[in-house]
Amino acid sequence: MVWIQPSTAEIDAIVLNSKTLAIVGASNDPSRPSHQVMRYLLDQGCFEIFPINPKEESILGLKSLASLRDLSGEVDVVIVFRRSDAIPELLPEVLTLKPKVLWLQLGIQHEESARLASDSRIVVVQDRCFKIEHARAKR
């Protein structure tokens, strides 16, 4: 199967209807995009968020998990803030977790991983910012 970026309407549905989010690469550093996006999403008050970072105990008041393997229950979207070359290493955890969506933030793309996730019936969004898309769709 070939990976195809979801349409704007499909992306709108993802950002407006998803409730549980795992943020891989979440950070306590306010200058980091992952911190800014997580703060925005928390401020929306409509998401349950699970920060994933093995180097942090908590992020923005939420317990940080070491990996996706530490999640119990279902997650709608896994949002990734990692370099593109780190995606293949993360992919087995994503495939095991089976979220509805694998979301690779701005500047992050990995075509082979996107294809493999799509083959496992996981919707993949690449090189898009969840915060930007949510703010746009909310208008």
C-alpha atoms as an extended CHARMM CRD file, in Angstrom:
* protein
*
       139  EXT
         1         1  MET       CA              0.0000000000        0.0000000000        0.0000000000  PROA      1               0.0000000000
         2         2  VAL       CA              1.1570000000        3.5600000000       -0.6820000000  PROA      2               0.0000000000
         3         3  TRP       CA              0.9090000000        6.1850000000        2.0510000000  PROA      3               0.0000000000
         4         4  ILE       CA             -1.2400000000        9.2180000000        1.1990000000  PROA      4               0.0000000000
         5         5  GLN       CA             -1.5550000000       12.3280000000        3.4000000000  PROA      5               0.0000000000
         6         6  PRO       CA             -5.1260000000       12.6610000000        4.7240000000  PROA      6               0.0000000000
         7         7  SER       CA             -7.2420000000       15.4300000000        3.2360000000  PROA      7               0.0000000000
         8         8  THR       CA             -7.8740000000       18.6950000000        5.0760000000  PROA      8               0.0000000000
         9         9  ALA       CA            -11.3510000000       17.4430000000        6.0240000000  PROA      9               0.0000000000
        10        10  GLU       CA             -9.8730000000       14.2110000000        7.4120000000  PROA      10              0.0000000000
        11        11  ILE       CA             -7.2470000000       16.1560000000        9.3840000000  PROA      11              0.0000000000
        12        12  ASP       CA             -9.9880000000       18.4290000000       10.7620000000  PROA      12              0.0000000000
        13        13  ALA       CA            -11.9080000000       15.3590000000       11.9410000000  PROA      13              0.0000000000
        14        14  ILE       CA             -8.7770000000       13.9720000000       13.6170000000  PROA      14              0.0000000000
        15        15  VAL       CA             -7.9000000000       17.1410000000       15.5370000000  PROA      15              0.0000000000
        16        16  LEU       CA            -11.5020000000       17.9330000000       16.5100000000  PROA      16              0.0000000000
        17        17  ASN       CA            -12.6570000000       14.4240000000       17.4720000000  PROA      17              0.0000000000
        18        18  SER       CA             -9.5890000000       12.8750000000       19.1110000000  PROA      18              0.0000000000
        19        19  LYS       CA             -9.6200000000       12.7940000000       22.9050000000  PROA      19              0.0000000000
        20        20  THR       CA             -6.5520000000       10.8240000000       24.0350000000  PROA      20              0.0000000000
        21        21  LEU       CA             -3.0970000000       11.9010000000       22.8910000000  PROA      21              0.0000000000
        22        22  ALA       CA              0.3620000000       10.4780000000       23.5810000000  PROA      22              0.0000000000
        23        23  ILE       CA              3.1290000000       13.0200000000       22.9320000000  PROA      23              0.0000000000
        24        24  VAL       CA              6.4350000000       11.3030000000       22.1940000000  PROA      24              0.0000000000
        25        25  GLY       CA              9.3390000000       13.6510000000       22.8640000000  PROA      25              0.0000000000
        26        26  ALA       CA              7.3830000000       15.8940000000       25.2390000000  PROA      26              0.0000000000
        27        27  SER       CA              9.6420000000       18.3680000000       27.0360000000  PROA      27              0.0000000000
        28        28  ASN       CA              9.7460000000       20.5540000000       30.1420000000  PROA      28              0.0000000000
        29        29  ASP       CA             11.7350000000       23.1700000000       28.2140000000  PROA      29              0.0000000000
        30        30  PRO       CA              9.3300000000       26.0340000000       27.3410000000  PROA      30              0.0000000000
        31        31  SER       CA             11.4330000000       26.8860000000       24.2730000000  PROA      31              0.0000000000
        32        32  ARG       CA             10.7980000000       23.4540000000       22.7220000000  PROA      32              0.0000000000
        33        33  PRO       CA              7.9270000000       23.0500000000       20.2360000000  PROA      33              0.0000000000
        34        34  SER       CA              6.7240000000       19.8960000000       22.0290000000  PROA      34              0.0000000000
        35        35  HSD       CA              6.2820000000       21.8950000000       25.2450000000  PROA      35              0.0000000000
        36        36  GLN       CA              4.4230000000       24.6850000000       23.4550000000  PROA      36              0.0000000000
        37        37  VAL       CA              2.1140000000       22.2590000000       21.6510000000  PROA      37              0.0000000000
        38        38  MET       CA              1.4300000000       20.2850000000       24.8330000000  PROA      38              0.0000000000
        39        39  ARG       CA              0.6400000000       23.4770000000       26.7790000000  PROA      39              0.0000000000
        40        40  TYR       CA             -1.7580000000       24.5970000000       24.0280000000  PROA      40              0.0000000000
        41        41  LEU       CA             -3.4920000000       21.1980000000       24.0040000000  PROA      41              0.0000000000
        42        42  LEU       CA             -3.8130000000       21.1650000000       27.8000000000  PROA      42              0.0000000000
        43        43  ASP       CA             -5.2550000000       24.6840000000       27.7070000000  PROA      43              0.0000000000
        44        44  GLN       CA             -7.9770000000       23.4580000000       25.3430000000  PROA      44              0.0000000000
        45        45  GLY       CA             -9.3540000000       21.3130000000       28.1600000000  PROA      45              0.0000000000
        46        46  CYS       CA            -10.6670000000       18.6100000000       25.8480000000  PROA      46              0.0000000000
        47        47  PHE       CA             -7.7380000000       16.1860000000       25.6380000000  PROA      47              0.0000000000
        48        48  GLU       CA             -6.3300000000       13.5070000000       27.9160000000  PROA      48              0.0000000000
        49        49  ILE       CA             -2.5860000000       13.7560000000       27.3590000000  PROA      49              0.0000000000
        50        50  PHE       CA              0.1850000000       11.2730000000       28.0720000000  PROA      50              0.0000000000
        51        51  PRO       CA              3.6840000000       12.7760000000       27.8010000000  PROA      51              0.0000000000
        52        52  ILE       CA              6.3380000000       10.2780000000       26.7070000000  PROA      52              0.0000000000
        53        53  ASN       CA              9.9230000000       11.0740000000       27.7000000000  PROA      53              0.0000000000
        54        54  PRO       CA             12.1670000000        8.6670000000       29.6280000000  PROA      54              0.0000000000
        55        55  LYS       CA             14.2890000000       11.5620000000       30.9690000000  PROA      55              0.0000000000
        56        56  GLU       CA             11.4260000000       13.3940000000       32.7000000000  PROA      56              0.0000000000
        57        57  GLU       CA              9.3500000000       12.4330000000       35.7590000000  PROA      57              0.0000000000
        58        58  SER       CA              6.5600000000       14.8610000000       34.9310000000  PROA      58              0.0000000000
        59        59  ILE       CA              5.8110000000       17.4530000000       32.2680000000  PROA      59              0.0000000000
        60        60  LEU       CA              3.3700000000       20.3160000000       32.8220000000  PROA      60              0.0000000000
        61        61  GLY       CA              2.0380000000       18.5070000000       35.8720000000  PROA      61              0.0000000000
        62        62  LEU       CA              1.4470000000       15.1790000000       34.1340000000  PROA      62              0.0000000000
        63        63  LYS       CA              3.3760000000       11.9910000000       34.8940000000  PROA      63              0.0000000000
        64        64  SER       CA              5.8010000000       11.3120000000       32.0750000000  PROA      64              0.0000000000
        65        65  LEU       CA              6.0360000000        7.7570000000       30.7650000000  PROA      65              0.0000000000
        66        66  ALA       CA              9.2750000000        6.2290000000       29.5350000000  PROA      66              0.0000000000
        67        67  SER       CA              7.7810000000        4.7860000000       26.3470000000  PROA      67              0.0000000000
        68        68  LEU       CA              4.5470000000        3.9840000000       24.5410000000  PROA      68              0.0000000000
        69        69  ARG       CA              4.8190000000        0.4850000000       26.0640000000  PROA      69              0.0000000000
        70        70  ASP       CA              3.9650000000        2.0460000000       29.4430000000  PROA      70              0.0000000000
        71        71  LEU       CA              0.5280000000        3.1700000000       28.2830000000  PROA      71              0.0000000000
        72        72  SER       CA             -2.4840000000        1.1820000000       29.3750000000  PROA      72              0.0000000000
        73        73  GLY       CA             -5.6510000000        1.5800000000       27.4030000000  PROA      73              0.0000000000
        74        74  GLU       CA             -6.3510000000        3.0520000000       24.0150000000  PROA      74              0.0000000000
        75        75  VAL       CA             -4.8950000000        6.2150000000       22.5290000000  PROA      75              0.0000000000
        76        76  ASP       CA             -6.4630000000        8.0900000000       19.6450000000  PROA      76              0.0000000000
        77        77  VAL       CA             -3.3210000000        9.8500000000       18.4120000000  PROA      77              0.0000000000
        78        78  VAL       CA              0.4150000000        9.3870000000       18.9360000000  PROA      78              0.0000000000
        79        79  ILE       CA              2.0370000000       12.7590000000       18.2220000000  PROA      79              0.0000000000
        80        80  VAL       CA              5.7660000000       12.4640000000       17.5510000000  PROA      80              0.0000000000
        81        81  PHE       CA              8.4550000000       15.0850000000       18.2010000000  PROA      81              0.0000000000
        82        82  ARG       CA             11.5110000000       13.0490000000       17.2150000000  PROA      82              0.0000000000
        83        83  ARG       CA             13.8860000000       13.2440000000       14.2640000000  PROA      83              0.0000000000
        84        84  SER       CA             12.7490000000       11.5100000000       11.0930000000  PROA      84              0.0000000000
        85        85  ASP       CA             15.5280000000        8.9180000000       11.4000000000  PROA      85              0.0000000000
        86        86  ALA       CA             14.1800000000        7.8870000000       14.8390000000  PROA      86              0.0000000000
        87        87  ILE       CA             10.7560000000        6.9240000000       13.4790000000  PROA      87              0.0000000000
        88        88  PRO       CA             11.6630000000        3.3300000000       12.4350000000  PROA      88              0.0000000000
        89        89  GLU       CA             12.8900000000        2.6650000000       15.9910000000  PROA      89              0.0000000000
        90        90  LEU       CA              9.5980000000        3.9780000000       17.4110000000  PROA      90              0.0000000000
        91        91  LEU       CA              7.3620000000        2.1990000000       14.9040000000  PROA      91              0.0000000000
        92        92  PRO       CA              7.1620000000       -1.2320000000       16.6440000000  PROA      92              0.0000000000
        93        93  GLU       CA              5.7630000000        0.4540000000       19.7780000000  PROA      93              0.0000000000
        94        94  VAL       CA              3.2270000000        2.3350000000       17.6440000000  PROA      94              0.0000000000
        95        95  LEU       CA              2.1600000000       -0.8450000000       15.8320000000  PROA      95              0.0000000000
        96        96  THR       CA              1.7210000000       -2.6550000000       19.1670000000  PROA      96              0.0000000000
        97        97  LEU       CA             -0.2840000000        0.2210000000       20.6820000000  PROA      97              0.0000000000
        98        98  LYS       CA             -2.5100000000        0.5180000000       17.5720000000  PROA      98              0.0000000000
        99        99  PRO       CA             -3.5850000000        4.1710000000       17.8960000000  PROA      99              0.0000000000
       100       100  LYS       CA             -6.0800000000        5.4690000000       15.3680000000  PROA      100             0.0000000000
       101       101  VAL       CA             -3.5180000000        8.0240000000       14.1520000000  PROA      101             0.0000000000
       102       102  LEU       CA              0.2640000000        8.3890000000       14.0170000000  PROA      102             0.0000000000
       103       103  TRP       CA              0.9810000000       12.1200000000       13.7240000000  PROA      103             0.0000000000
       104       104  LEU       CA              4.5000000000       13.2420000000       12.7540000000  PROA      104             0.0000000000
       105       105  GLN       CA              5.0000000000       16.9160000000       13.5750000000  PROA      105             0.0000000000
       106       106  LEU       CA              6.3560000000       19.6240000000       11.2500000000  PROA      106             0.0000000000
       107       107  GLY       CA              9.5960000000       18.6000000000        9.5650000000  PROA      107             0.0000000000
       108       108  ILE       CA              9.1820000000       14.9160000000       10.4450000000  PROA      108             0.0000000000
       109       109  GLN       CA              8.6240000000       12.3920000000        7.6750000000  PROA      109             0.0000000000
       110       110  HSD       CA              9.4700000000        8.7460000000        7.1100000000  PROA      110             0.0000000000
       111       111  GLU       CA              7.7650000000        7.2310000000        4.0740000000  PROA      111             0.0000000000
       112       112  GLU       CA              8.5110000000        3.5650000000        4.8030000000  PROA      112             0.0000000000
       113       113  SER       CA              7.2360000000        3.8590000000        8.3930000000  PROA      113             0.0000000000
       114       114  ALA       CA              4.1480000000        5.7180000000        7.1490000000  PROA      114             0.0000000000
       115       115  ARG       CA              3.4580000000        2.9290000000        4.6880000000  PROA      115             0.0000000000
       116       116  LEU       CA              3.9120000000        0.2110000000        7.3320000000  PROA      116             0.0000000000
       117       117  ALA       CA              1.6310000000        2.0120000000        9.7830000000  PROA      117             0.0000000000
       118       118  SER       CA             -0.9640000000        2.5520000000        7.0340000000  PROA      118             0.0000000000
       119       119  ASP       CA             -0.7740000000       -1.1490000000        6.1920000000  PROA      119             0.0000000000
       120       120  SER       CA             -1.7090000000       -1.7760000000        9.8550000000  PROA      120             0.0000000000
       121       121  ARG       CA             -4.7860000000        0.4520000000        9.4760000000  PROA      121             0.0000000000
       122       122  ILE       CA             -3.2540000000        3.3900000000       11.3490000000  PROA      122             0.0000000000
       123       123  VAL       CA             -3.9040000000        6.7660000000        9.7360000000  PROA      123             0.0000000000
       124       124  VAL       CA             -0.6280000000        8.6560000000        9.2770000000  PROA      124             0.0000000000
       125       125  VAL       CA             -0.1870000000       12.4180000000        9.1110000000  PROA      125             0.0000000000
       126       126  GLN       CA              3.3120000000       13.6650000000        8.3100000000  PROA      126             0.0000000000
       127       127  ASP       CA              4.9860000000       17.0680000000        8.4490000000  PROA      127             0.0000000000
       128       128  ARG       CA              1.9900000000       18.8320000000       10.0450000000  PROA      128             0.0000000000
       129       129  CYS       CA              1.5830000000       20.5450000000       13.4330000000  PROA      129             0.0000000000
       130       130  PHE       CA             -1.3050000000       19.2470000000       15.5470000000  PROA      130             0.0000000000
       131       131  LYS       CA             -1.5780000000       22.6240000000       17.3260000000  PROA      131             0.0000000000
       132       132  ILE       CA             -1.7410000000       24.6160000000       14.0850000000  PROA      132             0.0000000000
       133       133  GLU       CA             -4.2540000000       22.2130000000       12.5420000000  PROA      133             0.0000000000
       134       134  HSD       CA             -6.4170000000       22.2180000000       15.6740000000  PROA      134             0.0000000000
       135       135  ALA       CA             -6.4590000000       26.0210000000       15.8840000000  PROA      135             0.0000000000
       136       136  ARG       CA             -7.3480000000       26.2600000000       12.1810000000  PROA      136             0.0000000000
       137       137  ALA       CA            -10.1010000000       23.6190000000       12.3620000000  PROA      137             0.0000000000
       138       138  LYS       CA            -11.6130000000       25.1670000000       15.4970000000  PROA      138             0.0000000000
       139       139  ARG       CA            -12.3490000000       28.4880000000       13.7560000000  PROA      139             0.0000000000
